[in-house]
Amino acid sequence: MEPLRKEARDNPSASANLLSKIFFCWLNPLFRIGYKRKLEEDDMYKVLPEDASNRLGEELYWNQEVQQAAKEMRPPKLTTVLVHCYWRSYSLIGIYIFIEVQCIIQPVLLGKLIEYFESYDPINTVAVYEAYSYAVGISLSTIGLAVLHHLYFYHVQRAGMKIRVAMCHMIYRKALCLNSTALAKTTTGQIVNLLSNDVNKFDEVTLYLHFLWIGPLQAATVILLLMYAIGPSCLAGMAVFFILMPIQTMFGRLFSRLRAETAVLTDERIRTMNEVISGIRVIKMYGWEKPFAALVDEVRRLEISKIMKSSYLRGLNMASFFVASKIIIFITVCVYVLNGNKLSASRVFMAVSLYGAVRLTITLFFPFAIEKVSESLISIRRIKLHLDTAQDMDLLPGGDLMMVGDRGSNLSGGQKARVSLARAVYQDADIYLLDDPLSAVDAEVGRCICGLLRKKPRILVTHQLQYLKAADQIIVLKEVMQPTEEERRLEGNIGLRMYVKYFMAGGNFLVLLVLILLNALAHVSLTATSVVFGFLRSLLFFNILVSSAQTLHNSMFNAILRTPVHFFDINPIGRILNRFSKDIGYLDSLLPWTFVDFIQVFLQVIGVIAVAAIIIPWILIPVVPLLAVFLFLRRYFLQTSRDIKRLESTTRSPVFSHLSSSLQGLSTIRAFKVQQKFQQMFDEYQDLHSEAWFLFLTTSRWFAVRLDGICSIFVTITAFGCLYLRDGLEPGAVGLALSYAVTLTGMFQWGVRQSAEIENMMTSVERVVEYAELESEAPWETDKQPPHDWPKTGSITFDRVNYSYSASEPLVLKNLTVVFTSREKVGIVGRTGAGKSSLISALFRLAEPDGRIWIDGFQTSAIGLHTLRQKMSIIPQDPVLFTGTMRKNLDPFSQHTDEDLWNALQEVQMKAVVEELPNKLETVLTESGSNFSMGQRQLVCLARAILPNVDPRTDSLIQQTIRDKFQECTVLTIAHRLNTIIDCDRILVLDAGRIREYDEPYVLLQNQDGLFYQMVQQTGRAEAASLLHTAKQVTTPTFVPGQGCH
């Protein structure tokens, strides 16, 4: 569980005055801090009460809808709930954009001002005053548009955030209520994808939803004004708009279908990633990285093919938006002239400005609205499907006990240990020292420690954090615990190196050169060819950037597979999944779109400046200071915004970590009835993320308002400047100056904002590249190859081995020198933290040991990791299975026949169970093998380990499996219960990473001062006597040279 930070500061927006709220002045102190130093979590403001996760979740009224639907015998409707909850507040936001539409009068004022110059009369003072009133109107409408536009987008973004947070609250609450059947059908990947990608569609749909009604209204208004300006000729141009609309609507529907298909594949990829990260230790010990890499690569390949198709559709949409204006103006002018009309500057520029005003809405926002509504409906369907499988436990017979049953029944194997605990209780001691007792039997330990012994002083040593809630005091021992490190945040600018890496990951220099050429041709060609080059440019651009996302994902995944295990010890699963879900999601979709948009706008600005420089060079005089101010503002803004974006990424990780750990410990959460506590923690993590997200969207508006404010000043200066210099100006020059002032400043500020947005989103590339450059383990294969039948005898030598999990960690094995002879069975015992598991980790080189380890004459550090690990088998303490067929779980490399697999299953008494399954060996195991009991999972792991040693004639009992099947192997057994290793050939006793004793069990028990003797005595008199008797019964093995032990 990731820690929550200390109390945040009060949110100043709650107490800001009206002007401060309109212009976001309350953010000024934060920008001053961000400009001076790196922002930290403590610099963020408290989430506003109305944005709090708990409040938003409770306001959703989903449970009422479920109950109402049950009464009416119909399925519950999530869409109905969302509309019922948010329609009033969201409808009111539409007022801003409705007023904004009225500002479309600006092109008419522009036409009137140009008309003044066409019929210029120096002595007509009335006309001069009229002209000045038009200039005032243009200035005020520009300022009004800016203010209303940003207030609208601020409020719709906040509405989207509220819906997303409420949905996340509901999804998590339902996840806590998954019954065993639903849990088998639901994977962590699915829920992580719902929380990382699906709910984001609500952030997006709220931006554009109002344009579904604003678009037609604005189009109708513009047609009326165009009829006034140029007559029926305008219908030819508008016809192009109306032809584009159904085409883009069709694109939207196709996009929606592809989105639904992509989401399923993303679920599967993240689910597989979750399993890989959860079982990474086992995957590494078995040397299974390659088959899992192939599995993820295949899913990712299918996912990226869908994303590529979606991107092509998006590219066509964007290209049609940028070429539409050229085609429309060209057709309109042709029709106007062919009808015998005479062109005038006022009419042309009024028409161009009116088309420009409606172009954004009709060819971009309206199709976006359709696309985002379609996407949101897909997401709503997916989220609703997760409520349909998640039935409340309270409605089930047996309640919480149903969930505990599976895991609890499998943990009841330690009967002797339970009796041992009961014996301690009957002694009625004054103080109870509990050294990790019965770690397997959760409920009994909890009941005993907190119930029967509640009046006694109790000291409990445990790795199980669920018991700590009942403790009066908690002592954390640094040497024993592996802390989770805080997620690292990079600082400063996104360097050129990162951009080069991003583009080079998607194409070589030649491809990038072709892209640059296409961009140039798209802007300098004539109308027909510019359309063709425009479309080709968009498609190639998206191809390069989506390919880049694929390459970077593969690099990150391969780096994750190759990094040492220590990385997974200090980074929670949710933190790693965050990069594979949210950050990769940005690279797949949003970043390519923003990049393409920025480049197109940037090239248009260059084109506008070039034309202006040729025709009216004096208009460029204010462009230089304007550019300087823009760039300074951008730099000032990015100093803070970049940090906020990085904070938004890192505060997102705990949400996923908490979700992942909650799903893994669902039975424990229910057993202790702490669902409400975990829901509260989830809400706190959500609120922490909302603090960062709220700042991200408000700082973006702060920047945009100021850019638009500067643009408004520029337009005002141009309008009044034209009137001041009216004596020497042509109407065409005035029209060009004013229309370019409006166009240029609009594009300028949008381009600057998009460039800043790119830099913010490049933090996701930065985070992906950071993981792609993780420290790597030793090579999987090396030139030095042992013989094919190595290891033949299985003798193992540790020679002065020191071992720690990383350079910064203390040694867990210290100067270890020991020999395990051929075919010897050795039990390894010691108290918690003695170094038992570390010895196995050193043998498998999960971290590189200092010293030498030899197996059959080969030094382990000299050969490849796969060569080493695949020649050893491990049966882990916690059984690790993966989603996939039973066959894949037993034999991922397809090296064995069906007969071998069935024989291995028979050896562990699982053959009958698998034969009863509908598809036998092809039966798909659910996530973590949860459709098998804990005991069955352990048996499958055992079958996997004995598979290389299968002998069809053997028909032994399960208790003898290890002894019989591994007769010809050297076996090291880490013991938690002494009766499991008392009949080993020898026993190695470790203490604090050093060897304390190493001999035959009976010999060790003769030394009453020895640690092993003390451990046996601590099991109780009867158990100690039984262990001594068993040790005495074991005959001393005789060693035959060349053949090992017999």
MOURPE-V187992 format. One record per helix or strand of 2 or more residues. SS is the DSSP state (H for helix, E for strand). FROM is the first residue (numbers start at 1). LEN is the number of residues. Records with the same first field share a line. If there is no record, write none. Layout:
# MOURPE-V187992
SS=FROM-LEN ; FROM-LEN
This chain:
# MOURPE-V187992
H=12-3 ; 18-6 ; 25-12 ; 41-3 ; 49-3 ; 53-6 ; 62-10 ; 78-41 ; 125-51 ; 180-6 ; 188-11 ; 200-9 ; 211-68 ; 280-7 ; 289-50 ; 345-45 ; 393-3 ; 401-13 ; 415-12 ; 442-11 ; 465-6 ; 496-9 ; 509-16 ; 527-36 ; 566-5 ; 573-43 ; 617-48 ; 666-6 ; 675-50 ; 726-3 ; 731-42 ; 836-8 ; 860-3 ; 865-5 ; 886-5 ; 898-10 ; 911-5 ; 920-3 ; 927-3 ; 934-16 ; 958-8 ; 978-3 ; 1001-5 ; 1011-7 ; 1021-13
E=431-5 ; 457-5 ; 796-8 ; 813-8 ; 825-5 ; 850-6 ; 858-2 ; 884-2 ; 924-2 ; 971-4 ; 986-6 ; 994-6 ; 1039-2 ; 1044-2
